[in-house]
Amino acid sequence: MENITGVYANETDCREVQIPNEIFFTIAMVSLGENLLVVVAVIRNKNLHSPMYCFICSLALFNTISSLSKTWENIMLVFTNTGHLNSRGDSVLKVDDVMDSLLCMSFIGSIFSFLAIAVDRYVTIFHALRYHNIMTMKRAKAILSAIWAFCGCTGVVMVVFFHNVAIMMCFIILFVFALVLILFLYVHMFLLARHHARKIASLPGSTKHHNLRGALTLTILFGVFIACWSPFFLHLLIIMVCPQNPYCECYRSLFQIHVILLMSHAVIDPAIYAFRSAELRSTFRKMFLCSDSRLCH
């Protein structure tokens, strides 16, 4: 990520916060294991071959790419610190650009996969009777193909034209647009869940726990997303708006913490999206215990 940290370096009283490489490596490996488990489970269990789980699998794949890229980058840093690699060598710089492109692709892909999941849940709630006609596997595959093609191209453009302010502004506007759209979808779904909870609670002998629990889950999903992603994009905005301001420079000194938050989101994703699914939990148990021969081979 030298392209991001090395821009507009300026003298400041705030020292850059350094996170040990071991922490990056540990988070990356945990994320890699979790997300690969989700991908394998979705591929092997035919009951999970539905649009929603395809979007979850896409999110897990983007998180896997992010974890692999960060792990490889940490390995390169270890070799550089021990003098086995020249950090300014042409081959090292090219590999670093590739890793940065993959990281940008995975981060953008996570946003759009998250958005696809939000749209899928929205259609499930508001168009339940027509869901299978609206969200077909053919359309889901077309959506995923578009997401991966767009994110792959965007990842390359982001690294090649990083110093172009217009490109960075488009990237930030894209993030804000996706954020607002996701916010609208989840707020609408939350209000509907609360409305249903009140109607069910008014019935004799009913309970509102399940609906409120679902509404709370939606709130947590969006809250975690904002908490993990916003600092990084604020960092990018500060680079363009006030690169020479010492106060802005102090915020930029926290860059590695912002990267930790992004990587942590890749660890939290499987717990929120996947491990709360009864079907996935059942698949995991069968995979680990080999109670179903179809999932063990």
C-alpha positions as CSV (number, residue, x, y, z in Angstrom):
1,M,0.0,0.0,0.0
2,E,2.9,2.3,-0.5
3,N,1.0,4.2,-3.2
4,I,-1.4,5.4,-0.6
5,T,0.9,5.9,2.4
6,G,3.6,7.6,0.4
7,V,1.6,10.4,-1.1
8,Y,2.0,14.0,0.1
9,A,4.3,13.1,2.9
10,N,4.7,16.1,5.2
11,E,6.4,17.1,8.4
12,T,4.2,16.6,11.4
13,D,4.3,16.2,15.2
14,C,2.2,13.1,14.8
15,R,4.2,9.9,14.3
16,E,2.8,7.3,12.1
17,V,1.2,4.5,14.1
18,Q,3.0,1.2,13.3
19,I,1.1,-2.1,13.6
20,P,3.3,-5.2,13.9
21,N,3.3,-7.3,10.8
22,E,2.4,-10.3,13.0
23,I,-1.0,-8.7,13.7
24,F,-1.7,-8.2,10.0
25,F,-0.6,-11.7,9.2
26,T,-2.8,-13.2,12.0
27,I,-5.9,-11.4,10.9
28,A,-5.2,-12.3,7.3
29,M,-4.9,-16.0,8.1
30,V,-8.0,-16.1,10.2
31,S,-10.0,-14.3,7.5
32,L,-8.5,-16.6,4.8
33,G,-9.6,-19.7,6.8
34,E,-13.1,-18.4,7.5
35,N,-13.9,-17.2,4.0
36,L,-12.4,-20.3,2.3
37,L,-14.6,-22.4,4.5
38,V,-17.7,-20.5,3.4
39,V,-16.7,-20.8,-0.3
40,V,-16.1,-24.6,-0.1
41,A,-19.4,-25.1,1.8
42,V,-21.4,-23.2,-0.8
43,I,-19.8,-25.0,-3.7
44,R,-20.2,-28.5,-2.2
45,N,-23.8,-28.2,-0.9
46,K,-26.2,-28.0,-3.8
47,N,-28.9,-26.8,-1.4
48,L,-26.9,-23.5,-1.1
49,H,-26.9,-23.0,-4.9
50,S,-29.2,-20.0,-4.7
51,P,-28.8,-16.3,-5.5
52,M,-28.4,-15.2,-1.9
53,Y,-25.6,-17.8,-1.2
54,C,-24.0,-17.0,-4.5
55,F,-23.7,-13.3,-3.3
56,I,-22.3,-14.5,0.0
57,C,-19.8,-16.7,-1.8
58,S,-18.8,-13.7,-3.9
59,L,-18.2,-11.7,-0.8
60,A,-16.2,-14.5,0.8
61,L,-14.1,-14.8,-2.4
62,F,-13.3,-11.0,-2.4
63,N,-12.3,-11.3,1.3
64,T,-10.1,-14.3,0.4
65,I,-8.3,-12.3,-2.3
66,S,-7.8,-9.5,0.2
67,S,-6.4,-11.8,2.8
68,L,-4.0,-13.5,0.3
69,S,-2.8,-10.1,-1.0
70,K,-2.1,-8.8,2.5
71,T,-0.4,-12.0,3.6
72,W,1.9,-11.9,0.5
73,E,2.6,-8.2,1.2
74,N,3.6,-9.0,4.8
75,I,5.9,-11.8,3.6
76,M,7.5,-9.3,1.2
77,L,8.0,-6.8,4.0
78,V,9.6,-9.5,6.2
79,F,12.1,-10.3,3.4
80,T,12.7,-6.6,2.8
81,N,13.4,-5.9,6.5
82,T,15.9,-8.8,6.6
83,G,17.7,-7.4,3.5
84,H,16.7,-10.2,1.2
85,L,14.6,-7.9,-1.0
86,N,15.3,-4.5,-2.4
87,S,12.1,-2.4,-1.7
88,R,13.0,-0.1,-4.7
89,G,13.7,-2.9,-7.2
90,D,11.6,-3.0,-10.3
91,S,10.3,-6.5,-9.7
92,V,9.3,-5.7,-6.1
93,L,7.5,-2.5,-7.2
94,K,5.6,-4.4,-9.9
95,V,4.5,-7.1,-7.4
96,D,3.5,-4.3,-5.0
97,D,1.3,-2.7,-7.7
98,V,-0.3,-6.1,-8.4
99,M,-1.0,-6.6,-4.6
100,D,-2.5,-3.0,-4.4
101,S,-4.7,-3.7,-7.4
102,L,-6.0,-6.9,-5.9
103,L,-6.6,-5.2,-2.6
104,C,-8.5,-2.3,-4.3
105,M,-10.5,-4.9,-6.3
106,S,-11.4,-6.9,-3.2
107,F,-12.4,-3.8,-1.2
108,I,-14.6,-2.5,-4.1
109,G,-15.9,-6.0,-4.6
110,S,-16.9,-6.3,-1.0
111,I,-19.0,-3.1,-1.3
112,F,-20.8,-4.4,-4.3
113,S,-21.3,-7.9,-2.9
114,F,-22.7,-6.3,0.2
115,L,-25.0,-4.2,-1.9
116,A,-26.1,-7.3,-3.9
117,I,-26.9,-9.1,-0.6
118,A,-28.9,-6.0,0.5
119,V,-30.9,-5.9,-2.8
120,D,-31.5,-9.7,-2.5
121,R,-32.9,-9.3,1.0
122,Y,-34.9,-6.3,-0.1
123,V,-36.6,-8.3,-2.9
124,T,-37.1,-11.2,-0.5
125,I,-39.0,-9.0,1.9
126,F,-41.0,-6.7,-0.4
127,H,-41.6,-9.0,-3.3
128,A,-41.7,-12.4,-1.6
129,L,-44.3,-13.9,-3.9
130,R,-42.3,-12.9,-7.0
131,Y,-38.8,-13.4,-5.6
132,H,-38.0,-16.6,-7.6
133,N,-39.1,-14.8,-10.8
134,I,-37.2,-11.7,-10.1
135,M,-34.0,-13.1,-8.6
136,T,-33.2,-16.1,-10.8
137,M,-29.8,-17.9,-10.9
138,K,-29.3,-16.6,-14.4
139,R,-29.7,-13.0,-13.3
140,A,-27.6,-13.6,-10.2
141,K,-24.7,-14.9,-12.4
142,A,-25.0,-11.9,-14.7
143,I,-24.9,-9.6,-11.7
144,L,-21.8,-11.4,-10.3
145,S,-20.1,-11.3,-13.7
146,A,-20.6,-7.6,-13.9
147,I,-19.4,-7.0,-10.4
148,W,-16.2,-9.0,-10.9
149,A,-15.4,-7.4,-14.3
150,F,-16.1,-3.9,-13.0
151,C,-14.0,-4.4,-9.8
152,G,-11.1,-6.0,-11.7
153,C,-10.9,-3.0,-14.1
154,T,-11.4,-0.5,-11.2
155,G,-8.6,-2.1,-9.2
156,V,-6.1,-1.6,-12.0
157,V,-7.3,2.0,-12.7
158,M,-7.1,2.9,-9.0
159,V,-3.4,1.9,-8.9
160,V,-2.3,3.1,-12.3
161,F,-4.0,6.5,-11.9
162,F,-3.8,6.9,-8.2
163,H,-2.3,10.4,-8.4
164,N,-5.2,11.6,-10.6
165,V,-7.6,13.5,-8.3
166,A,-10.6,12.9,-10.7
167,I,-10.1,9.1,-10.4
168,M,-10.0,9.3,-6.6
169,M,-13.1,11.5,-6.5
170,C,-15.0,9.0,-8.7
171,F,-13.9,6.2,-6.3
172,I,-15.1,8.1,-3.2
173,I,-18.4,9.1,-4.9
174,L,-18.9,5.5,-5.9
175,F,-18.4,4.4,-2.3
176,V,-20.8,7.2,-0.9
177,F,-23.4,6.2,-3.5
178,A,-23.3,2.5,-2.5
179,L,-23.4,3.5,1.1
180,V,-26.5,5.7,0.7
181,L,-28.2,3.0,-1.3
182,I,-27.4,0.3,1.2
183,L,-28.6,2.7,4.0
184,F,-31.9,3.2,2.2
185,L,-32.5,-0.5,1.7
186,Y,-31.7,-1.5,5.3
187,V,-33.6,1.4,6.8
188,H,-36.7,0.4,4.7
189,M,-36.3,-3.2,5.8
190,F,-35.8,-2.2,9.4
191,L,-39.0,-0.2,9.4
192,L,-40.9,-3.0,7.8
193,A,-39.5,-5.5,10.4
194,R,-40.5,-3.2,13.2
195,H,-44.0,-2.8,11.7
196,H,-44.4,-6.5,11.5
197,A,-43.1,-7.0,15.0
198,R,-45.8,-4.5,16.4
199,K,-48.6,-6.3,14.5
200,I,-47.5,-9.7,15.7
201,A,-47.0,-8.5,19.2
202,S,-50.6,-7.3,19.3
203,L,-51.9,-10.8,18.6
204,P,-52.8,-13.0,21.7
205,G,-49.9,-15.2,22.9
206,S,-47.4,-13.8,20.3
207,T,-43.9,-12.6,20.8
208,K,-41.9,-10.0,18.9
209,H,-38.5,-11.4,19.7
210,H,-37.8,-13.0,16.3
211,N,-38.7,-10.0,14.2
212,L,-36.9,-7.5,16.5
213,R,-33.9,-9.9,16.4
214,G,-33.9,-9.7,12.6
215,A,-34.2,-5.9,12.6
216,L,-31.3,-5.7,15.1
217,T,-29.2,-7.9,12.9
218,L,-29.8,-5.6,9.9
219,T,-28.7,-2.6,12.1
220,I,-25.5,-4.4,13.2
221,L,-24.7,-5.4,9.7
222,F,-24.8,-1.8,8.5
223,G,-23.1,-0.4,11.6
224,V,-20.1,-2.7,11.3
225,F,-19.8,-1.9,7.6
226,I,-19.6,1.8,8.3
227,A,-17.3,1.5,11.2
228,C,-14.8,-0.6,9.2
229,W,-14.9,1.2,5.9
230,S,-15.4,4.9,6.7
231,P,-12.0,5.7,8.2
232,F,-10.2,4.4,5.1
233,F,-12.3,6.5,2.7
234,L,-11.9,9.5,4.9
235,H,-8.2,8.9,4.6
236,L,-8.5,9.1,0.8
237,L,-10.6,12.2,1.0
238,I,-8.1,13.9,3.3
239,I,-5.2,13.1,0.8
240,M,-7.0,15.2,-1.8
241,V,-8.6,18.0,0.3
242,C,-5.9,18.9,2.7
243,P,-2.6,17.1,2.0
244,Q,-0.4,19.8,3.6
245,N,-2.5,20.5,6.7
246,P,-0.8,19.2,9.9
247,Y,-4.1,18.2,11.5
248,C,-5.0,16.1,8.4
249,E,-1.5,14.7,8.5
250,C,-2.2,13.5,12.1
251,Y,-5.2,11.6,10.9
252,R,-3.2,10.1,8.0
253,S,-0.7,8.8,10.6
254,L,-3.4,6.3,11.6
255,F,-3.4,4.7,8.2
256,Q,-2.4,1.2,9.4
257,I,-5.2,1.2,11.9
258,H,-7.6,1.9,9.1
259,V,-6.2,-1.1,7.1
260,I,-6.6,-3.2,10.2
261,L,-10.3,-2.2,10.4
262,L,-10.8,-3.1,6.7
263,M,-9.2,-6.5,7.3
264,S,-11.2,-7.1,10.4
265,H,-14.4,-6.6,8.4
266,A,-13.3,-9.6,6.3
267,V,-13.2,-11.6,9.5
268,I,-16.5,-10.4,10.8
269,D,-18.3,-10.9,7.5
270,P,-18.5,-14.7,7.7
271,A,-19.7,-14.6,11.3
272,I,-22.6,-12.2,10.3
273,Y,-23.6,-13.5,6.9
274,A,-22.7,-17.1,7.0
275,F,-22.4,-18.6,10.5
276,R,-25.9,-17.3,11.3
277,S,-27.3,-19.5,8.6
278,A,-28.7,-22.8,9.9
279,E,-28.0,-24.4,6.5
280,L,-24.4,-23.3,6.4
281,R,-23.9,-24.4,10.0
282,S,-25.3,-27.8,9.2
283,T,-23.0,-28.0,6.1
284,F,-19.9,-27.1,8.3
285,R,-20.8,-29.8,10.8
286,K,-21.1,-32.4,8.0
287,M,-17.8,-31.3,6.5
288,F,-15.9,-31.5,9.8
289,L,-17.5,-34.7,10.9
290,C,-17.7,-36.3,7.5
291,S,-21.3,-37.3,8.2
292,D,-22.2,-36.8,4.6
293,S,-20.0,-38.5,2.0
294,R,-20.9,-36.0,-0.7
295,L,-19.3,-33.1,1.4
296,C,-16.2,-35.0,2.4
297,H,-14.8,-35.9,-1.0
